[in-house]
């Protein structure tokens, strides 16, 4: 079971790097997003490694001109975790924690790319996520999150787009979460009886700001934290007791979020109307019925599709998990900073404090 990874001093157990413990749901994952300030282009990418399933998958998506182009690929990785190429999609670690590259070479879709992410600050380590459904361990993972600037060219339908004015976020997470084929005997309440997830990475000229919350059905947080990073080397953590939020009527989509940060406040407003830019995370495989993370598609499979962006889609598993481009105002010590970021939301089941009921019933 020796692989290239065994030549690096990264071992955590007496086993070769190809082995990752005894839980078949172990994963190791990259995520990226980027957006222009005017919202004309929004792109995202992901690459997941599933050592126990011997599968690696990746996706690259571009939202532009009212359409979301989704390119997806999957391979059997033969236990080689350092070969971060899946079909046409490659992730390159140029300088750890500072620069990463993404390339999408020629394929049958309308998109290709040669782009680079450069960090704007040191990564933020989020609290460890541990969640059980009864006696079953469903989640146990760590994530680091980092904002940055983009450079390079994305091509869509033969049009080359310079993304030098784009900012965005990347994260790395690893541990245990549900992946691959469905459990043959899930917990009695089901694999996802309730899941309320809010994640808001935000970019300002002189600050980065992050807030996330996982809440239970009563609206009580089981994992929540915020960080304001001033780029001067000082990072301030905050954990508000309450979230002042509202939904758009007839949907589960956030209208506005307001938070107290300890020495100031934060207001986040997803864009609406012609300025709206909503990205469907199903393009990257999240909750996708066929291209869910860790699904086996054979030695190598590459596919693509195009989604026409609907301002009022039906509420289902392919549309409920989104990232919405948002305008935001951060107040620190009475000084106001304006920026752009995303509201990522996945709201399944009830959330009593904000008025959600049922599995996917819309807000009043």
C-alpha positions as semicolon CSV with decimal commas, in nm:
position;residue;x (nm);y (nm);z (nm)
1;X;0,000;0,000;0,000
2;X;0,297;0,237;-0,034
3;X;0,228;0,553;-0,237
4;X;0,404;0,884;-0,315
5;X;0,264;1,029;0,006
6;X;0,482;0,798;0,212
7;X;0,791;0,996;0,109
8;X;0,658;1,303;0,294
9;X;0,690;1,340;0,675
10;X;0,314;1,357;0,726
11;X;0,228;1,023;0,887
12;X;-0,007;1,034;1,186
13;X;-0,025;0,657;1,252
14;X;0,203;0,355;1,199
15;X;0,009;0,281;0,878
16;X;0,106;0,388;0,524
17;X;-0,051;0,715;0,403
18;X;-0,298;0,521;0,188
19;X;-0,479;0,407;0,504
20;X;-0,698;0,654;0,690
21;X;-0,844;0,471;0,989
22;X;-1,145;0,246;0,999
23;X;-1,438;0,471;0,904
24;X;-1,549;0,433;0,541
25;X;-1,679;0,793;0,547
26;X;-1,336;0,953;0,592
27;X;-1,277;1,233;0,340
28;X;-1,026;1,508;0,257
29;X;-1,161;1,801;0,055
30;X;-1,076;2,129;-0,122
31;X;-1,336;2,398;-0,196
32;X;-1,299;2,730;-0,382
33;X;-1,527;3,013;-0,489
34;X;-1,468;3,345;-0,664
35;X;-1,675;3,637;-0,785
36;X;-1,641;3,972;-0,954
37;X;-1,758;4,272;-0,748
38;X;-2,043;4,339;-0,993
39;X;-2,153;3,975;-0,980
40;X;-2,123;3,923;-1,355
41;X;-1,927;3,603;-1,295
42;X;-1,933;3,357;-1,005
43;X;-1,725;3,040;-1,015
44;X;-1,660;2,755;-0,775
45;X;-1,459;2,434;-0,763
46;X;-1,409;2,135;-0,537
47;X;-1,194;1,823;-0,518
48;X;-1,264;1,540;-0,276
49;X;-1,051;1,244;-0,171
50;X;-1,220;0,938;-0,019
51;X;-0,942;0,694;0,077
52;X;-1,161;0,413;0,211
53;X;-1,371;0,418;-0,107
54;X;-1,061;0,458;-0,330
55;X;-1,239;0,739;-0,516
56;X;-1,143;1,098;-0,599
57;X;-1,389;1,342;-0,757
58;X;-1,380;1,704;-0,867
59;X;-1,601;1,972;-1,015
60;X;-1,564;2,318;-1,168
61;X;-1,865;2,546;-1,220
62;X;-1,913;2,891;-1,372
63;X;-2,224;3,106;-1,332
64;X;-2,253;3,372;-1,603
65;X;-2,520;3,528;-1,828
66;X;-2,809;3,360;-1,648
67;X;-2,662;3,009;-1,670
68;X;-2,455;2,784;-1,446
69;X;-2,211;2,558;-1,631
70;X;-2,120;2,246;-1,431
71;X;-1,826;2,020;-1,513
72;X;-1,786;1,708;-1,298
73;X;-1,533;1,423;-1,295
74;X;-1,467;1,109;-1,089
75;X;-1,192;0,848;-1,086
76;X;-1,071;0,547;-0,893
77;X;-0,749;0,671;-0,742
78;X;-0,559;0,346;-0,669
79;X;-0,480;0,479;-0,320
80;X;-0,266;0,762;-0,464
81;X;-0,376;1,069;-0,269
82;X;-0,120;1,315;-0,410
83;X;-0,229;1,291;-0,773
84;X;-0,479;1,580;-0,761
85;X;-0,594;1,546;-1,120
86;X;-0,939;1,411;-1,199
87;X;-1,001;1,407;-1,572
88;X;-0,964;1,768;-1,696
89;X;-0,957;1,923;-1,345
90;X;-0,635;1,967;-1,145
91;X;-0,559;2,132;-0,810
92;X;-0,197;2,239;-0,757
93;X;-0,047;2,344;-0,423
94;X;0,191;2,620;-0,533
95;X;0,283;2,738;-0,182
96;X;0,104;2,574;0,114
97;X;-0,143;2,807;0,289
98;X;-0,059;3,087;0,042
99;X;-0,116;2,997;-0,324
100;X;-0,309;2,724;-0,502
101;X;-0,368;2,670;-0,872
102;X;-0,669;2,536;-1,059
103;X;-0,663;2,421;-1,419
104;X;-0,943;2,290;-1,635
105;X;-0,807;2,158;-1,962
106;X;-0,992;2,086;-2,286
107;X;-1,314;1,891;-2,242
108;X;-1,658;1,856;-2,399
109;X;-1,810;2,136;-2,190
110;X;-1,801;2,506;-2,270
111;X;-1,555;2,589;-1,988
112;X;-1,182;2,576;-1,928
113;X;-0,955;2,762;-1,686
114;X;-0,601;2,837;-1,573
115;X;-0,634;3,035;-1,250
116;X;-0,456;3,094;-0,920
117;X;-0,576;3,172;-0,567
118;X;-0,352;3,393;-0,349
119;X;-0,438;3,416;0,020
120;X;-0,510;3,753;0,182
121;X;-0,449;3,633;0,539
122;X;-0,359;3,329;0,744
123;X;-0,625;3,054;0,742
124;X;-0,892;3,047;1,012
125;X;-0,944;2,713;1,188
126;X;-1,311;2,655;1,259
127;X;-1,417;2,461;1,571
128;X;-1,423;2,084;1,527
129;X;-1,759;1,963;1,398
130;X;-1,892;1,658;1,583
131;X;-2,252;1,546;1,532
132;X;-2,433;1,224;1,617
133;X;-2,776;1,101;1,517
134;X;-2,864;0,889;1,820
135;X;-2,570;0,650;1,864
136;X;-2,444;0,698;1,506
137;X;-2,146;0,926;1,441
138;X;-2,249;1,135;1,140
139;X;-1,981;1,408;1,142
140;X;-1,639;1,454;1,294
141;X;-1,425;1,694;1,094
142;X;-1,210;2,006;1,092
143;X;-1,217;2,292;0,842
144;X;-0,982;2,583;0,772
145;X;-1,109;2,881;0,575
146;X;-0,920;3,155;0,393
147;X;-1,013;3,453;0,175
148;X;-0,802;3,552;-0,123
149;X;-0,756;3,717;-0,461
150;X;-0,781;3,541;-0,797
151;X;-0,576;3,577;-1,115
152;X;-0,579;3,404;-1,453
153;X;-0,825;3,327;-1,730
154;X;-1,156;3,139;-1,737
155;X;-1,295;3,058;-2,082
156;X;-1,670;3,018;-2,135
157;X;-1,809;2,942;-2,482
158;X;-1,484;3,065;-2,638
159;X;-1,484;3,393;-2,442
160;X;-1,169;3,451;-2,233
161;X;-1,246;3,623;-1,901
162;X;-0,964;3,780;-1,698
163;X;-1,053;3,731;-1,330
164;X;-0,789;3,966;-1,186
165;X;-1,063;4,170;-1,016
166;X;-1,220;3,868;-0,846
167;X;-1,202;3,781;-0,480
168;X;-1,330;3,473;-0,304
169;X;-1,274;3,203;-0,047
170;X;-1,118;2,862;-0,026
171;X;-1,145;2,600;0,243
172;X;-0,995;2,266;0,336
173;X;-1,187;2,016;0,545
174;X;-1,111;1,662;0,647
175;X;-1,258;1,397;0,873
176;X;-1,588;1,209;0,866
177;X;-1,917;1,302;0,706
178;X;-2,171;1,103;0,499
179;X;-2,023;1,020;0,156
180;X;-2,068;0,765;-0,118
181;X;-2,362;0,527;-0,144
182;X;-2,644;0,561;0,107
183;X;-2,626;0,366;0,430
184;X;-2,794;0,026;0,402
185;X;-2,943;0,080;0,749
186;X;-2,958;0,452;0,833
187;X;-3,054;0,583;1,178
188;X;-3,428;0,546;1,251
189;X;-3,481;0,922;1,214
190;X;-3,308;0,922;0,872
191;X;-2,968;1,053;0,764
192;X;-3,082;1,418;0,748
193;X;-3,390;1,464;0,966
194;X;-3,277;1,821;1,037
195;X;-2,978;2,029;0,929
196;X;-2,952;2,408;0,953
197;X;-2,625;2,544;0,815
198;X;-2,526;2,910;0,767
199;X;-2,175;3,004;0,647
200;X;-2,068;3,358;0,555
201;X;-1,710;3,421;0,436
202;X;-1,680;3,795;0,360
203;X;-1,415;4,010;0,190
204;X;-1,336;4,373;0,279
205;X;-1,044;4,586;0,163
206;X;-0,874;4,577;0,504
207;X;-1,057;4,294;0,680
208;X;-1,182;3,941;0,637
209;X;-1,485;3,823;0,829
210;X;-1,628;3,475;0,882
211;X;-1,936;3,355;1,062
212;X;-2,100;3,013;1,067
213;X;-2,369;2,838;1,265
214;X;-2,504;2,484;1,281
215;X;-2,835;2,488;1,473
216;X;-3,069;2,214;1,587
217;X;-3,444;2,209;1,528
218;X;-3,509;2,432;1,829
219;X;-3,272;2,689;1,684
220;X;-2,999;2,624;1,940
221;X;-2,642;2,618;1,803
222;X;-2,429;2,307;1,830
223;X;-2,138;2,469;1,642
224;X;-2,114;2,848;1,601
225;X;-1,833;3,102;1,577
226;X;-1,727;3,422;1,405
227;X;-1,387;3,579;1,334
228;X;-1,290;3,929;1,222
229;X;-0,935;3,943;1,084
230;X;-0,785;4,292;1,043
231;X;-0,488;4,176;0,826
232;X;-0,260;4,353;1,074
233;X;-0,209;4,023;1,250
234;X;-0,495;4,062;1,496
235;X;-0,799;3,834;1,475
236;X;-1,101;3,883;1,700
237;X;-1,337;3,594;1,769
238;X;-1,705;3,638;1,845
239;X;-1,996;3,404;1,915
240;X;-2,330;3,587;1,918
241;X;-2,602;3,433;2,129
242;X;-2,866;3,519;1,870
243;X;-2,884;3,571;1,494
244;X;-3,118;3,842;1,368
245;X;-3,224;3,706;1,030
246;X;-3,517;3,714;0,790
247;X;-3,622;3,496;0,495
248;X;-3,781;3,591;0,166
249;X;-4,150;3,504;0,190
250;X;-4,243;3,175;0,026
251;X;-3,889;3,040;0,029
252;X;-3,607;2,925;0,258
253;X;-3,369;3,187;0,126
254;X;-3,207;3,443;0,352
255;X;-3,318;3,804;0,307
256;X;-3,081;3,960;0,561
257;X;-2,855;3,863;0,852
258;X;-2,749;4,093;1,136
259;X;-2,501;4,006;1,412
260;X;-2,324;4,169;1,702
261;X;-1,948;4,105;1,692
262;X;-1,844;4,225;2,038
263;X;-1,674;4,547;1,929
264;X;-1,914;4,622;1,645
265;X;-2,175;4,471;1,418
266;X;-2,219;4,288;1,090
267;X;-2,499;4,316;0,833
268;X;-2,520;4,082;0,533
269;X;-2,774;4,127;0,252
270;X;-2,793;3,883;-0,043
271;X;-2,843;4,068;-0,368
272;X;-3,183;4,061;-0,536
273;X;-3,333;4,149;-0,873
274;X;-3,099;4,195;-1,170
275;X;-2,798;4,210;-0,932
276;X;-2,872;3,871;-0,776
277;X;-2,620;3,591;-0,818
278;X;-2,722;3,257;-0,671
279;X;-2,494;2,957;-0,705
280;X;-2,635;2,605;-0,675
281;X;-2,401;2,384;-0,472
282;X;-2,545;2,076;-0,646
283;X;-2,316;2,175;-0,933
284;X;-2,026;2,068;-0,711
285;X;-2,204;1,746;-0,611
286;X;-2,363;1,858;-0,282
287;X;-2,691;1,663;-0,248
288;X;-2,679;1,575;-0,619
289;X;-2,877;1,253;-0,685
290;X;-2,616;1,110;-0,925
291;X;-2,293;1,303;-0,864
292;X;-2,299;1,310;-0,485
293;X;-1,957;1,305;-0,319
294;X;-1,774;0,975;-0,328
295;X;-2,011;0,799;-0,567
296;X;-1,845;0,533;-0,783
297;X;-1,850;0,614;-1,155
298;X;-1,583;0,367;-1,261
299;X;-1,219;0,418;-1,358
300;X;-1,283;0,768;-1,499
301;X;-1,603;0,950;-1,587
302;X;-1,646;1,313;-1,696
303;X;-1,979;1,486;-1,749
304;X;-2,123;1,834;-1,776
305;X;-2,456;2,014;-1,781
306;X;-2,598;2,366;-1,784
307;X;-2,858;2,501;-1,540
308;X;-3,075;2,795;-1,639
309;X;-3,084;3,013;-1,328
310;X;-3,440;3,054;-1,204
311;X;-3,508;3,340;-0,956
312;X;-3,783;3,133;-0,790
313;X;-3,701;2,762;-0,828
314;X;-3,892;2,474;-0,678
315;X;-3,763;2,382;-0,333
316;X;-3,589;2,045;-0,360
317;X;-3,256;1,883;-0,276
318;X;-3,083;2,031;-0,585
319;X;-3,186;2,391;-0,513
320;X;-3,198;2,417;-0,134
321;X;-2,818;2,433;-0,086
322;X;-2,692;2,761;-0,230
323;X;-2,437;3,037;-0,206
324;X;-2,582;3,387;-0,258
325;X;-2,356;3,679;-0,348
326;X;-2,410;3,941;-0,079
327;X;-2,331;4,300;0,013
328;X;-2,210;4,345;0,367
329;X;-2,131;4,617;0,618
330;X;-1,886;4,554;0,902
331;X;-1,860;4,806;1,186
332;X;-1,543;4,786;1,395
333;X;-1,486;5,040;1,677
334;X;-1,741;5,272;1,514
335;X;-1,565;5,259;1,175
336;X;-1,775;5,126;0,886
337;X;-1,634;4,892;0,620
338;X;-1,824;4,780;0,309
339;X;-1,751;4,452;0,137
340;X;-1,876;4,157;-0,067
341;X;-1,909;3,791;0,023
342;X;-2,149;3,499;0,021
343;X;-2,425;3,358;0,232
344;X;-2,411;2,980;0,207
345;X;-2,726;2,817;0,338
346;X;-2,861;2,465;0,372
347;X;-3,182;2,452;0,571
348;X;-3,349;2,110;0,596
349;X;-3,616;2,048;0,858
350;X;-3,744;2,281;1,131
351;X;-3,570;2,579;1,290
352;X;-3,796;2,710;1,562
353;X;-3,629;3,044;1,635
354;X;-3,657;3,160;1,274
355;X;-3,997;3,006;1,205
356;X;-3,911;2,719;0,970
357;X;-4,128;2,409;1,001
358;X;-4,157;2,075;0,822
359;X;-3,887;1,924;0,603
360;X;-3,873;2,198;0,338
361;X;-4,180;2,413;0,409
362;X;-4,109;2,772;0,298
363;X;-4,101;3,069;0,535
364;X;-4,423;3,263;0,575
